[in-house]
Amino acid sequence: MKKQNKKSPYTSSLTDAEWAVVEPLLNALLPKKKLTCPHKWGYRLLFDAMLYQLKNGCHWGDLPKDFPPYSTVYWHYKQWRASGVIDKLMIGLHENARTQSKKAQYTSLIIVDSQAVKNTCLASRQSKGFCFYKATNGIKRHLAVDSLGLPLFTRCTKANINDDLGLIELFKENIDYFRNKPLEMPKTTILLDNGYHPVRIQEALEKIYPDILSKIQFELSPKPNKQEKLAQGKTGFVPVKARWVVERSNAWVERCKSLVKNFERTLENANAKLKLCFIRLMIKRIASF
């Protein structure tokens, strides 16, 4: 039983306040254990080990010895990933974060972006693609965030998938979010950069959900030209209003070394790691509020 209550001393480890945020959600999502032998390792230590590997980017087999055996940690991680615990945990924490910030359940603004990431030798053939625009051989992470910069939806595709198709797949996978949104609520604005084509996206989404345009509207983010930059006395990259929110979210991902490149074999595994990164971020934000 001592092993269950042991706390990990690493910077990636959860504090007592952070564990108090995630423990009720995990207990509700994880299946009840049969009345047989009790767990040798507590969920807190297992979760800390997953976050250690995420933040430090080590091999599972190189986890410090004060964690449970790496095979045990990885087995639980696979079970959580396959059973949808990681997906539901991100959704639950996002709802809690919005409630804590006194935001409505349905956001009025969704900011979308994609990020091309290089593959490593671990990636499978099915997750390899070349993005000519970014000159990157790897995957794309498609991200839809609210005004807080917290993720509503995430999806990983091959890098050769264009942004329009990636966004269509992202919304198709999460179409129930828009189906369940009440009609009397104002339309949600989907803010896109100039690499997207709203008309093409609208036509594809209407085939999936014919009434979707009664609930959302697309808006292209303004892009300042050279003359406007000179008039403002600025050069190079100039942050655009609201667009910087999703750029900041992409930067948050880089705090986890295992996400600097794609070290995962499949796209599903890469997406799970991306969600785990934002789970870690939201736990910290909620606990420090």
C-alpha positions as CSV (number, residue, x, y, z in Angstrom):
1,M,0.0,0.0,0.0
2,K,2.9,2.4,0.5
3,K,3.6,2.3,-3.2
4,Q,0.1,3.6,-3.9
5,N,0.7,6.8,-1.9
6,K,4.2,7.5,-3.0
7,K,4.7,10.8,-4.7
8,S,7.1,11.4,-7.6
9,P,9.6,14.3,-7.1
10,Y,9.9,15.3,-10.8
11,T,8.9,18.6,-12.4
12,S,6.4,16.8,-14.5
13,S,4.7,15.3,-11.5
14,L,1.3,16.4,-10.3
15,T,1.0,18.4,-7.1
16,D,-1.7,17.5,-4.6
17,A,-3.9,20.3,-5.9
18,E,-3.5,19.1,-9.5
19,W,-4.2,15.5,-8.6
20,A,-7.4,16.7,-6.8
21,V,-8.5,18.1,-10.2
22,V,-8.0,15.0,-12.2
23,E,-8.7,12.2,-9.7
24,P,-12.5,12.5,-9.8
25,L,-12.6,12.5,-13.6
26,L,-10.3,9.4,-13.8
27,N,-12.3,7.5,-11.2
28,A,-15.5,8.2,-13.2
29,L,-13.9,7.1,-16.5
30,L,-11.8,4.1,-15.5
31,P,-13.7,0.8,-15.2
32,K,-14.2,-0.5,-11.7
33,K,-11.8,-3.2,-10.7
34,K,-13.1,-6.6,-9.8
35,L,-13.0,-7.5,-6.1
36,T,-9.8,-9.5,-6.4
37,C,-6.2,-8.5,-5.6
38,P,-5.9,-4.7,-5.1
39,H,-3.8,-2.6,-7.4
40,K,-0.1,-2.7,-6.6
41,W,0.4,0.7,-8.1
42,G,-1.8,3.8,-7.6
43,Y,-3.2,5.7,-10.5
44,R,-1.5,8.8,-9.4
45,L,2.0,7.3,-9.8
46,L,1.0,5.7,-13.1
47,F,-0.2,9.0,-14.4
48,D,2.9,10.8,-13.2
49,A,5.0,8.3,-15.1
50,M,3.0,9.0,-18.3
51,L,3.5,12.7,-17.9
52,Y,7.3,12.2,-17.2
53,Q,7.7,10.3,-20.5
54,L,5.6,13.0,-22.3
55,K,7.5,16.0,-21.0
56,N,11.0,14.5,-21.1
57,G,10.7,12.5,-24.3
58,C,12.5,9.4,-23.1
59,H,11.9,5.8,-24.2
60,W,9.3,4.0,-22.1
61,G,12.0,1.6,-21.0
62,D,14.1,4.5,-19.7
63,L,11.6,5.6,-17.1
64,P,13.3,6.2,-13.7
65,K,13.2,3.1,-11.4
66,D,11.1,4.9,-8.7
67,F,8.1,4.6,-11.1
68,P,6.3,1.4,-11.7
69,P,7.8,-1.0,-14.2
70,Y,7.7,0.6,-17.7
71,S,5.7,-2.3,-19.1
72,T,3.0,-1.7,-16.4
73,V,2.9,2.1,-17.2
74,Y,2.7,1.5,-21.0
75,W,0.0,-1.2,-20.6
76,H,-2.2,1.3,-18.7
77,Y,-1.4,4.0,-21.2
78,K,-2.5,1.8,-24.1
79,Q,-5.7,0.8,-22.2
80,W,-6.6,4.4,-21.6
81,R,-5.9,5.4,-25.2
82,A,-7.8,2.5,-26.7
83,S,-10.8,2.8,-24.4
84,G,-11.2,6.6,-25.0
85,V,-10.2,7.6,-21.5
86,I,-7.7,10.2,-22.8
87,D,-10.3,11.7,-25.2
88,K,-13.0,11.9,-22.5
89,L,-10.5,13.3,-20.0
90,M,-9.6,16.2,-22.3
91,I,-13.3,16.9,-22.9
92,G,-14.1,16.9,-19.2
93,L,-11.1,19.1,-18.3
94,H,-12.0,21.6,-21.1
95,E,-15.5,21.9,-19.7
96,N,-14.2,22.5,-16.2
97,A,-11.7,25.1,-17.5
98,R,-14.5,27.0,-19.3
99,T,-16.8,26.9,-16.3
100,Q,-14.0,28.1,-14.1
101,S,-13.3,31.0,-16.5
102,K,-17.1,31.8,-16.6
103,K,-17.4,30.9,-20.2
104,A,-20.5,29.4,-21.9
105,Q,-20.6,25.7,-22.7
106,Y,-20.5,26.5,-26.4
107,T,-17.8,28.9,-27.5
108,S,-18.6,31.8,-29.9
109,L,-15.2,31.6,-31.5
110,I,-13.2,28.7,-32.8
111,I,-9.7,29.3,-34.1
112,V,-8.2,26.7,-36.4
113,D,-4.7,26.0,-37.5
114,S,-2.4,23.2,-38.7
115,Q,1.2,22.5,-37.8
116,A,3.6,20.3,-39.9
117,V,5.9,18.2,-37.8
118,K,8.8,16.1,-38.9
119,N,8.7,12.3,-38.5
120,T,11.4,10.1,-36.9
121,C,12.4,6.7,-38.0
122,L,9.7,5.2,-35.7
123,A,6.8,6.4,-37.9
124,S,5.0,3.8,-40.0
125,R,4.5,4.1,-43.7
126,Q,0.9,5.0,-43.2
127,S,1.8,8.1,-41.2
128,K,4.4,9.5,-43.7
129,G,3.6,12.4,-46.0
130,F,5.5,15.3,-47.5
131,C,4.2,18.9,-47.1
132,F,5.6,20.9,-50.0
133,Y,4.5,24.2,-48.5
134,K,6.4,23.6,-45.3
135,A,9.0,21.3,-46.9
136,T,8.4,18.8,-44.1
137,N,8.3,15.0,-44.3
138,G,6.0,13.9,-41.5
139,I,2.5,14.6,-40.1
140,K,0.2,17.5,-39.6
141,R,-1.5,18.4,-36.3
142,H,-4.8,20.0,-36.9
143,L,-6.0,22.0,-33.9
144,A,-9.3,23.9,-33.1
145,V,-9.1,26.0,-30.0
146,D,-11.5,28.4,-28.2
147,S,-10.7,32.0,-27.1
148,L,-8.7,30.6,-24.1
149,G,-6.4,28.7,-26.4
150,L,-7.7,25.4,-25.0
151,P,-8.4,22.6,-27.5
152,L,-11.9,21.7,-28.6
153,F,-10.8,19.2,-31.2
154,T,-7.5,17.7,-32.4
155,R,-6.5,15.5,-35.3
156,C,-3.3,14.2,-36.8
157,T,-3.0,13.5,-40.5
158,K,-0.2,12.8,-43.0
159,A,1.6,16.0,-43.9
160,N,0.6,15.9,-47.5
161,I,-3.1,16.3,-46.5
162,N,-4.1,19.9,-47.3
163,D,-5.5,22.2,-44.6
164,D,-9.0,22.2,-46.1
165,L,-9.3,18.4,-46.1
166,G,-7.7,18.2,-42.6
167,L,-10.3,20.7,-41.2
168,I,-13.2,18.8,-42.9
169,E,-12.0,15.5,-41.3
170,L,-11.6,17.3,-38.0
171,F,-15.1,18.7,-38.0
172,K,-16.6,15.4,-39.4
173,E,-15.1,13.5,-36.5
174,N,-16.6,15.9,-34.0
175,I,-19.9,16.8,-35.9
176,D,-22.0,16.0,-32.8
177,Y,-20.6,19.1,-31.1
178,F,-22.4,21.2,-33.7
179,R,-25.5,19.0,-33.9
180,N,-26.1,19.4,-30.2
181,K,-25.6,23.2,-30.2
182,P,-29.0,24.9,-29.7
183,L,-30.3,26.8,-32.7
184,E,-31.2,29.9,-30.6
185,M,-27.6,30.5,-29.7
186,P,-25.5,32.9,-31.9
187,K,-23.5,31.4,-34.7
188,T,-20.0,30.2,-33.8
189,T,-17.3,32.0,-35.8
190,I,-14.6,29.7,-37.3
191,L,-11.5,31.9,-37.7
192,L,-9.2,30.7,-40.5
193,D,-5.9,31.9,-41.9
194,N,-5.5,32.6,-45.6
195,G,-4.4,29.0,-46.4
196,Y,-8.0,27.8,-46.1
197,H,-10.8,28.0,-48.6
198,P,-14.1,28.6,-46.8
199,V,-16.4,27.9,-49.7
200,R,-14.9,24.5,-50.3
201,I,-15.1,23.7,-46.6
202,Q,-18.7,24.8,-46.4
203,E,-19.8,22.6,-49.3
204,A,-18.1,19.5,-47.8
205,L,-19.6,20.1,-44.3
206,E,-23.1,20.7,-45.7
207,K,-23.0,17.2,-47.1
208,I,-22.2,15.8,-43.7
209,Y,-24.6,18.0,-41.7
210,P,-27.0,20.1,-43.9
211,D,-27.9,22.5,-41.2
212,I,-24.4,23.3,-40.0
213,L,-24.3,26.8,-41.6
214,S,-27.2,27.8,-39.3
215,K,-24.8,27.3,-36.4
216,I,-21.4,28.3,-37.7
217,Q,-19.9,30.9,-40.0
218,F,-16.4,31.1,-41.5
219,E,-14.2,34.2,-41.4
220,L,-10.7,34.7,-42.9
221,S,-8.2,36.4,-40.6
222,P,-6.9,39.6,-42.1
223,K,-3.3,39.5,-43.3
224,P,-1.4,42.8,-43.2
225,N,0.4,43.6,-46.4
226,K,3.8,45.3,-46.7
227,Q,2.3,48.8,-46.9
228,E,0.2,48.3,-43.8
229,K,3.2,47.0,-41.9
230,L,5.3,50.0,-43.0
231,A,2.5,52.4,-41.9
232,Q,2.6,50.7,-38.4
233,G,6.4,50.8,-38.4
234,K,6.6,47.0,-38.3
235,T,8.5,44.4,-40.4
236,G,8.6,40.6,-40.6
237,F,6.0,38.6,-38.7
238,V,3.2,40.6,-37.2
239,P,0.8,38.9,-34.8
240,V,-2.8,39.1,-36.1
241,K,-5.7,39.8,-33.7
242,A,-7.2,36.5,-32.3
243,R,-5.0,34.4,-34.6
244,W,-2.1,34.6,-32.1
245,V,-4.2,32.5,-29.7
246,V,-3.9,29.3,-31.7
247,E,-0.2,30.1,-32.4
248,R,0.4,30.2,-28.7
249,S,-1.4,26.9,-28.3
250,N,1.0,25.4,-30.9
251,A,3.9,26.8,-28.9
252,W,2.6,25.2,-25.7
253,V,2.9,21.8,-27.4
254,E,6.7,22.3,-27.8
255,R,7.1,22.3,-24.0
256,C,6.8,18.5,-24.2
257,K,10.0,17.0,-25.7
258,S,8.1,13.9,-27.0
259,L,6.1,16.3,-29.3
260,V,8.9,18.3,-30.8
261,K,9.0,15.7,-33.6
262,N,6.6,12.8,-34.3
263,F,7.9,9.8,-32.4
264,E,4.7,7.8,-32.7
265,R,4.2,4.9,-35.1
266,T,0.6,5.6,-36.0
267,L,-1.5,8.8,-36.4
268,E,-3.9,7.7,-33.7
269,N,-1.0,7.4,-31.2
270,A,0.3,10.8,-32.2
271,N,-3.2,12.3,-31.6
272,A,-3.4,10.7,-28.2
273,K,0.0,12.2,-27.2
274,L,-1.2,15.6,-28.4
275,K,-4.3,15.4,-26.2
276,L,-2.3,14.2,-23.2
277,C,-0.1,17.4,-23.6
278,F,-3.2,19.6,-23.4
279,I,-4.6,17.5,-20.5
280,R,-1.4,18.3,-18.6
281,L,-1.8,22.0,-19.4
282,M,-5.4,22.2,-18.4
283,I,-4.8,20.4,-15.1
284,K,-2.2,23.0,-14.2
285,R,-4.4,25.9,-15.2
286,I,-7.5,24.7,-13.3
287,A,-5.4,23.9,-10.2
288,S,-3.7,27.4,-10.2
289,F,-6.9,29.4,-10.8
